[in-house]
Amino acid sequence: MELNAPLLSDDSNHGTLTYDCGQTYVGTVKDSFPHGFGTMRWPNGDVWEGGFKEGVISGQGEFRDGTNNSVFWGEIRNGAYEGQGKCRWANGDEFRGGFARGLFEGFGTYTWASEGEDGLQAREYAGEWHAGLRHGAGEYKWPNGWTYKGGF
């Protein structure tokens, strides 16, 4: 890594960092590491705009995945989605709710953007999640008005 631009002034802690692998960072810097708020861009098109702590993504922000065009709004801790957040995929599907270690956790709502080929695919599930799977009480709602409430 090299510090591509000098700190803007003696009183400023903003700068630009350029990494050998092609990543760039623009934002607040502490001891030549991203720290505070900034924007990190990767060569594959990924972008994180949000919090950093001593060079590590940490805190609230927005992550845009350049590979699958998904967007996450919420908190990242230890490299994973944590707490309350929202994720939207390129096909329009969306999840709003809890995350732990990067997986759906606690209460959340998953909304499918379109029906399945059978015409019966659930358009929405609202309920409990554990380790990324529906788990516990929840409710499915289908486009034709059918609903199912119960355990999963």
Phi, psi and omega in degrees: 000144174229149174277105188287326180231141178293159173304144189296328176198172179298333182268352185260147174240029177261144179194181177236130177245137176238129183257153181302329183280359178103354176291149172228149178227134175231123179160203181284143185229141174225124181052042179066021176237148172303131181202119185106224182255138178189183180235123176251132178238135179252156181301332181280001179101353177296144178219130171244124175240108184168211188278150175222149175223114179050046175089357183246138175301126183200119177120194183282148176172195180232129177246122176252119181275113183288345182275311183247009176059031174269159179228134176240133173241124180155209185252140172241129175227138179051038176077010182223154175297135181219148176076204181278140179195182179220138177230133177234132180262165183302328181281359179098348176300150183214143173236133174233126178156208185274148176229145171216129181052034177085359182245156175299134183208137181081209182277140177196163179237124175252126180242125176274140183282336182213162178287158172285172180299332180281354180074000183246001180301137179300136177272337181206139170235125176237122181168200184277147178228149173215127178053038176086359182242151173298130186203117181104205183285141178192177180219129172263143173231128178259159181299331182278005178098350178294149174222153172227124174245134179166199182266152178229000000 
